[in-house]
Amino acid sequence: MQAEIITIGDELLLGMTVDTNSSFIATMLTEAGFTIYQITSISDSREHILKTIDEAFTRSDFVIVTGGLGPTSDDITKETIADYFNSSLVSDAATLEKISSMLKSRGLEMNENNRKQALVPDKCKVLSNERGTAPGMLFEKEGHSLVSMPGVPYEMKYIMETHIIPYIKHHFRKETIVYRTVMTYGTFEARLAEILEQFEEELSADVRLAYLPTAGIIKLRLTAGGEKREEALEKINRQIKKLQGIIPQYIYGYDGITLEETVGDLLESKSLTLGIAESCTGGRISGMITSVPGSSKYFKGAVIAYDNVVKIRELGVESAVLEKEGAVSKSIAAAMAEGVMQRLGTDFGVGTTGIAGPGGGTPEKPVGTVWIAVASAAGTVTGKFGFGMNRESNIRRASLAALNMLREQIISS
Amino acid sequence: MQAEIITIGDELLLGMTVDTNSSFIATMLTEAGFTIYQITSISDSREHILKTIDEAFTRSDFVIVTGGLGPTSDDITKETIADYFNSSLVSDAATLEKISSMLKSRGLEMNENNRKQALVPDKCKVLSNERGTAPGMLFEKEGHSLVSMPGVPYEMKYIMETHIIPYIKHHFRKETIVYRTVMTYGTFEARLAEILEQFEEELSADVRLAYLPTAGIIKLRLTAGGEKREEALEKINRQIKKLQGIIPQYIYGYDGITLEETVGDLLESKSLTLGIAESCTGGRISGMITSVPGSSKYFKGAVIAYDNVVKIRELGVESAVLEKEGAVSKSIAAAMAEGVMQRLGTDFGVGTTGIAGPGGGTPEKPVGTVWIAVASAAGTVTGKFGFGMNRESNIRRASLAALNMLREQIISS
C-alpha cells in the first residue's frame, strides 16, 4: 500500500515554518503498513494544489493533505479540494455547534470567520476536531482516499489518532513493515559504519540497516517486512542481539527512547534521586529531565548558577578555587556537582561549566570547552570536552554528554 | 526566479527525521529573491531521484538537493546525480586531504568509507565542507543549476552560507521579494483575523498578509515585491505602523525575534538583572533565556524547585503556606519569585508553579493549572492560567506566559 503526504502553506515555501506534521503522519502511516512514496510541500495556490493531488492520486492509494484550512483569506485548501471532488460547501450543524460552544467557554461571540469554518464539502465525511475550529475531511474516489486536516500540529494529531488510524485499520488491507531502532551515543557515523562493516555484510537480504545521525546521537534503524508482524520482529531482534555484542559501549536504549528517559528509568527503578547544577547548559539539562512525565519521582531540583556569585552562595563553591582555576575547570565542575548533591540531599549530583560561545573564549579555553562532573556516594567523576563554535550545538552536546555520564554512573552504582 | 528543494532519505519518508533543512534553505533562497515552487521529500531510490530532479529542472532555475551523501551503503545520491549529468566519479585531492587531516586530529586512520567520501563527479564544482567529510557539489546544465549537499544540518548550513549564497549573488539576476513579520503573543488566530478584518480590506493589492500561528505565538507576515528593495520595504513598514495602532497590546517584536530575546534586550538596555524560580516549567524558562548569546550580562541564575523541600530550603517558601494553600497557588508563585530575587540579589524574580501533567490533577486544580509571579522593587504581580492536558504544550505555554509577564513588568518599570 502506498501513501503520500501533501503539506500546503506559503509559510513552508518561505521557510518560516518547519514542517513537523509530515514526520508525525509518516511515522503513523508506516506503522500502519504504508510505504510513503513522497512528501510534497506546496504554496496556497489553487492550480498547484489541484495538480499535486491529481498526481498523487495516480500513484498512491491514500493521500493526506494538511494546511490551508485556517479562518483567514489566504487559506484556500477547503474550496479547492471541494472543487476537485465536484462538491459544494454546506454548513455542518455539528461543527457549528462545537465552534459555538468552544467560543462561549472563552466568553466570545461567533463571527463570520468562525461561521465559515463550519462550511464543509457535501461529498466528504466530516472528521470532528476537539482541539480547534476546523474539522478534518475524508473523501473517497475510485478506491482511493484523501484526507484534509488543519496544519496546526496539535489539531492534526488529534484527527490522525481519533479518526484516521481507525479508518485505515478498517479500510485498507494490512501488510506489515516492522522497524526497530537501536539508540547509540558516543561515536560518529563513519566510525560506526567501519565497526559494523562485517555485521552489514552478514545481514540477510530481507533486513535493512540505516544510520540516522542527529546531533550527538546515531539511531540504527533495522527494517524487515513480511506477512506476519511477529516473524518480521523476530528477524530484527536477532540482529539487535548481535549488535549488543559488537557495540555495547555505545548502545543506551531502543526504539526512539531519549537519554533523559533512559536516565529517568534507571533512577526510578533504583529509587535514586537527582540534583543538577548547571552553568553553561543554563537549564537545558533540567528542562530535558523534567520533560519526562513522572520525573518528580526522582528529580528534586537544580541550581542554575550562571553568575559566579551564585556558584559560591548557592552551591558552596570556594571563591579561592574560582579565582585560581577559573570557572571553567575540573575543580569547579566537581564542586558544583558535590554542592548541589549536598544542598538538595540527593543521591546524584551533576555539574556543568563551560564556554557556550560565541564570545568568552581564550587561547587556553576556547569556545566549546566544557567540564562536566557527576557526584555520588561512590565519589565524583569528571570529564573535559571540546565541542565546536556554535552556541546551540554546544549547549545540546554538553547536555547529552552530562546525561550519558550520569547514565554510566547510575548503572555502575 | 524559481527554485525547488529536494530532500532525500528513507528516514524522512519513514517519519523518523523532521526535515529542518528545507525551511532553512527556503528562508535563504527567499531572501535572495527566489520563489520556492515546491519542496519534495523522497526516499533513497535511484529512479525516484532521477525523476524528481528531471521534473524540477523543467520548472525551476535552481534546484537544491540535500541528503544521501553519507559514508554508508544506503546513500546513493552522489552516484545517481553523477549519472544524471553523465559524469564519472574521481578522487578529489583537496577533499581527501581535508578528510585525512580531520581524522588525524581525532587520532583516527583513514578507512575505505572515508576514501569513498572523497570521490566526486568530474563535471561538478566541489564545494568544500569544513564541518564534515562529504563535500557539496554544484552542477550547471542549459542555464539551470543544481546543488547537492549533505543532509546533516550543521554541514548543510556551512555550505549554504559559504558557497551557495555567494554563487547565487554572482550567478542569478536579483529580483526582490521583501517580507517582514510582526510577532504577537496573547491571542489566537480567529480573534486576530476578526480584529484585523478592516486592516486586511484596506491593504493595497501589492502587499500580502499571512497569519502564521505556532504554539502561543502568531506571526503576521507582510510580503511585498518590487524591483527595488527599499520601495518594497517602505510599503511594508507603512502597514506595520498601522498595525502598531490597532493591536499594540499583542505586538512584542518584529522579524522573528523570540520572547526570550525581547526580554534579554529590555533587561540589557535598562541594565537590570534576572533570577528565576521554576517548578512546573522545570528549567525551560532558564534554558530559553540562556539560549540567547550574551545572556550572562543580565541572567544571574535560577533555582529549579521541583520538590517542595527545595522550595522551602532554597527559596525561603514557608512550609505553613505550602501546607495550607498547596504548592500550586498564588502565594507560592509569589513567594518563589520574591525568594529567588532576594537570594540571587536580582532586580527581577520570576516564579512558576503548576501541574504540567499528565498526572497530578485534581477537580479543583486540573492538569494545566499554572500560577506565575513576577517580582521586582515595584511589587509582585501574579497570574493564573488554565492550559490543556498535554505536558509539553503546558510547559511551553507556561514558559511563554512567564516571559511575556516579565516583559510587561520590565517595560513598565
HADDOCK unambig.tbl for C-alpha pairs under 7 A between the chains (distance, minus, plus):
assign (segid A and resid 12 and name CA) (segid B and resid 23 and name CA) 6.65 0.50 0.50
assign (segid A and resid 13 and name CA) (segid B and resid 26 and name CA) 6.06 0.50 0.50
assign (segid A and resid 13 and name CA) (segid B and resid 36 and name CA) 5.53 0.50 0.50
assign (segid A and resid 13 and name CA) (segid B and resid 38 and name CA) 6.89 0.50 0.50
assign (segid A and resid 14 and name CA) (segid B and resid 26 and name CA) 5.49 0.50 0.50
assign (segid A and resid 14 and name CA) (segid B and resid 27 and name CA) 5.59 0.50 0.50
assign (segid A and resid 14 and name CA) (segid B and resid 30 and name CA) 6.06 0.50 0.50
assign (segid A and resid 15 and name CA) (segid B and resid 22 and name CA) 6.92 0.50 0.50
assign (segid A and resid 15 and name CA) (segid B and resid 23 and name CA) 3.77 0.50 0.50
assign (segid A and resid 15 and name CA) (segid B and resid 24 and name CA) 6.02 0.50 0.50
assign (segid A and resid 15 and name CA) (segid B and resid 26 and name CA) 4.52 0.50 0.50
assign (segid A and resid 15 and name CA) (segid B and resid 27 and name CA) 4.44 0.50 0.50
assign (segid A and resid 16 and name CA) (segid B and resid 23 and name CA) 6.43 0.50 0.50
assign (segid A and resid 16 and name CA) (segid B and resid 27 and name CA) 6.73 0.50 0.50
assign (segid A and resid 17 and name CA) (segid B and resid 23 and name CA) 6.45 0.50 0.50
assign (segid A and resid 18 and name CA) (segid B and resid 20 and name CA) 5.81 0.50 0.50
assign (segid A and resid 18 and name CA) (segid B and resid 23 and name CA) 5.56 0.50 0.50
assign (segid A and resid 19 and name CA) (segid B and resid 19 and name CA) 6.80 0.50 0.50
assign (segid A and resid 20 and name CA) (segid B and resid 18 and name CA) 5.81 0.50 0.50
assign (segid A and resid 22 and name CA) (segid B and resid 15 and name CA) 6.94 0.50 0.50
assign (segid A and resid 23 and name CA) (segid B and resid 12 and name CA) 6.66 0.50 0.50
assign (segid A and resid 23 and name CA) (segid B and resid 15 and name CA) 3.78 0.50 0.50
assign (segid A and resid 23 and name CA) (segid B and resid 16 and name CA) 6.44 0.50 0.50
assign (segid A and resid 23 and name CA) (segid B and resid 17 and name CA) 6.45 0.50 0.50
assign (segid A and resid 23 and name CA) (segid B and resid 18 and name CA) 5.57 0.50 0.50
assign (segid A and resid 24 and name CA) (segid B and resid 15 and name CA) 6.02 0.50 0.50
assign (segid A and resid 26 and name CA) (segid B and resid 13 and name CA) 6.07 0.50 0.50
assign (segid A and resid 26 and name CA) (segid B and resid 14 and name CA) 5.51 0.50 0.50
assign (segid A and resid 26 and name CA) (segid B and resid 15 and name CA) 4.53 0.50 0.50
assign (segid A and resid 27 and name CA) (segid B and resid 14 and name CA) 5.59 0.50 0.50
assign (segid A and resid 27 and name CA) (segid B and resid 15 and name CA) 4.43 0.50 0.50
assign (segid A and resid 27 and name CA) (segid B and resid 16 and name CA) 6.74 0.50 0.50
assign (segid A and resid 30 and name CA) (segid B and resid 14 and name CA) 6.06 0.50 0.50
assign (segid A and resid 36 and name CA) (segid B and resid 13 and name CA) 5.54 0.50 0.50
assign (segid A and resid 37 and name CA) (segid B and resid 42 and name CA) 6.76 0.50 0.50
assign (segid A and resid 38 and name CA) (segid B and resid 13 and name CA) 6.90 0.50 0.50
assign (segid A and resid 38 and name CA) (segid B and resid 41 and name CA) 5.75 0.50 0.50
assign (segid A and resid 38 and name CA) (segid B and resid 42 and name CA) 5.14 0.50 0.50
assign (segid A and resid 39 and name CA) (segid B and resid 40 and name CA) 5.78 0.50 0.50
assign (segid A and resid 39 and name CA) (segid B and resid 41 and name CA) 4.94 0.50 0.50
assign (segid A and resid 39 and name CA) (segid B and resid 42 and name CA) 6.77 0.50 0.50
assign (segid A and resid 40 and name CA) (segid B and resid 38 and name CA) 6.99 0.50 0.50
assign (segid A and resid 40 and name CA) (segid B and resid 39 and name CA) 5.77 0.50 0.50
assign (segid A and resid 40 and name CA) (segid B and resid 40 and name CA) 4.65 0.50 0.50
assign (segid A and resid 40 and name CA) (segid B and resid 41 and name CA) 6.40 0.50 0.50
assign (segid A and resid 41 and name CA) (segid B and resid 38 and name CA) 5.74 0.50 0.50
assign (segid A and resid 41 and name CA) (segid B and resid 39 and name CA) 4.93 0.50 0.50
assign (segid A and resid 41 and name CA) (segid B and resid 40 and name CA) 6.40 0.50 0.50
assign (segid A and resid 42 and name CA) (segid B and resid 37 and name CA) 6.76 0.50 0.50
assign (segid A and resid 42 and name CA) (segid B and resid 38 and name CA) 5.13 0.50 0.50
assign (segid A and resid 42 and name CA) (segid B and resid 39 and name CA) 6.77 0.50 0.50
assign (segid A and resid 71 and name CA) (segid B and resid 190 and name CA) 6.07 0.50 0.50
assign (segid A and resid 72 and name CA) (segid B and resid 193 and name CA) 6.47 0.50 0.50
assign (segid A and resid 74 and name CA) (segid B and resid 210 and name CA) 6.62 0.50 0.50
assign (segid A and resid 113 and name CA) (segid B and resid 190 and name CA) 6.89 0.50 0.50
assign (segid A and resid 190 and name CA) (segid B and resid 71 and name CA) 6.09 0.50 0.50
assign (segid A and resid 190 and name CA) (segid B and resid 113 and name CA) 6.93 0.50 0.50
assign (segid A and resid 193 and name CA) (segid B and resid 72 and name CA) 6.52 0.50 0.50
assign (segid A and resid 210 and name CA) (segid B and resid 74 and name CA) 6.70 0.50 0.50
assign (segid A and resid 282 and name CA) (segid B and resid 286 and name CA) 6.07 0.50 0.50
assign (segid A and resid 282 and name CA) (segid B and resid 287 and name CA) 5.31 0.50 0.50
assign (segid A and resid 282 and name CA) (segid B and resid 290 and name CA) 5.49 0.50 0.50
assign (segid A and resid 283 and name CA) (segid B and resid 283 and name CA) 4.74 0.50 0.50
assign (segid A and resid 283 and name CA) (segid B and resid 284 and name CA) 6.56 0.50 0.50
assign (segid A and resid 283 and name CA) (segid B and resid 286 and name CA) 5.17 0.50 0.50
assign (segid A and resid 283 and name CA) (segid B and resid 287 and name CA) 4.51 0.50 0.50
assign (segid A and resid 284 and name CA) (segid B and resid 283 and name CA) 6.56 0.50 0.50
assign (segid A and resid 284 and name CA) (segid B and resid 284 and name CA) 6.82 0.50 0.50
assign (segid A and resid 284 and name CA) (segid B and resid 287 and name CA) 4.90 0.50 0.50
assign (segid A and resid 286 and name CA) (segid B and resid 282 and name CA) 6.08 0.50 0.50
assign (segid A and resid 286 and name CA) (segid B and resid 283 and name CA) 5.17 0.50 0.50
assign (segid A and resid 287 and name CA) (segid B and resid 282 and name CA) 5.32 0.50 0.50
assign (segid A and resid 287 and name CA) (segid B and resid 283 and name CA) 4.52 0.50 0.50
assign (segid A and resid 287 and name CA) (segid B and resid 284 and name CA) 4.89 0.50 0.50
assign (segid A and resid 290 and name CA) (segid B and resid 282 and name CA) 5.49 0.50 0.50
assign (segid A and resid 291 and name CA) (segid B and resid 392 and name CA) 6.75 0.50 0.50
assign (segid A and resid 293 and name CA) (segid B and resid 358 and name CA) 6.79 0.50 0.50
assign (segid A and resid 296 and name CA) (segid B and resid 306 and name CA) 6.55 0.50 0.50
assign (segid A and resid 299 and name CA) (segid B and resid 306 and name CA) 6.92 0.50 0.50
assign (segid A and resid 300 and name CA) (segid B and resid 305 and name CA) 6.99 0.50 0.50
assign (segid A and resid 300 and name CA) (segid B and resid 306 and name CA) 5.38 0.50 0.50
assign (segid A and resid 300 and name CA) (segid B and resid 307 and name CA) 4.89 0.50 0.50
assign (segid A and resid 301 and name CA) (segid B and resid 304 and name CA) 4.88 0.50 0.50
assign (segid A and resid 301 and name CA) (segid B and resid 305 and name CA) 4.89 0.50 0.50
assign (segid A and resid 301 and name CA) (segid B and resid 306 and name CA) 4.92 0.50 0.50
assign (segid A and resid 301 and name CA) (segid B and resid 307 and name CA) 6.38 0.50 0.50
assign (segid A and resid 301 and name CA) (segid B and resid 310 and name CA) 6.79 0.50 0.50
assign (segid A and resid 302 and name CA) (segid B and resid 303 and name CA) 5.80 0.50 0.50
assign (segid A and resid 302 and name CA) (segid B and resid 304 and name CA) 4.65 0.50 0.50
assign (segid A and resid 302 and name CA) (segid B and resid 305 and name CA) 6.78 0.50 0.50
assign (segid A and resid 303 and name CA) (segid B and resid 302 and name CA) 5.79 0.50 0.50
assign (segid A and resid 303 and name CA) (segid B and resid 303 and name CA) 4.66 0.50 0.50
assign (segid A and resid 303 and name CA) (segid B and resid 304 and name CA) 6.09 0.50 0.50
assign (segid A and resid 304 and name CA) (segid B and resid 301 and name CA) 4.88 0.50 0.50
assign (segid A and resid 304 and name CA) (segid B and resid 302 and name CA) 4.64 0.50 0.50
assign (segid A and resid 304 and name CA) (segid B and resid 303 and name CA) 6.11 0.50 0.50
assign (segid A and resid 305 and name CA) (segid B and resid 300 and name CA) 6.98 0.50 0.50
assign (segid A and resid 305 and name CA) (segid B and resid 301 and name CA) 4.88 0.50 0.50
assign (segid A and resid 305 and name CA) (segid B and resid 302 and name CA) 6.77 0.50 0.50
assign (segid A and resid 306 and name CA) (segid B and resid 296 and name CA) 6.55 0.50 0.50
assign (segid A and resid 306 and name CA) (segid B and resid 299 and name CA) 6.93 0.50 0.50
assign (segid A and resid 306 and name CA) (segid B and resid 300 and name CA) 5.38 0.50 0.50
assign (segid A and resid 306 and name CA) (segid B and resid 301 and name CA) 4.91 0.50 0.50
assign (segid A and resid 307 and name CA) (segid B and resid 300 and name CA) 4.90 0.50 0.50
assign (segid A and resid 307 and name CA) (segid B and resid 301 and name CA) 6.37 0.50 0.50
assign (segid A and resid 310 and name CA) (segid B and resid 301 and name CA) 6.78 0.50 0.50
assign (segid A and resid 310 and name CA) (segid B and resid 344 and name CA) 6.62 0.50 0.50
assign (segid A and resid 344 and name CA) (segid B and resid 310 and name CA) 6.63 0.50 0.50
assign (segid A and resid 358 and name CA) (segid B and resid 293 and name CA) 6.79 0.50 0.50
assign (segid A and resid 392 and name CA) (segid B and resid 291 and name CA) 6.75 0.50 0.50
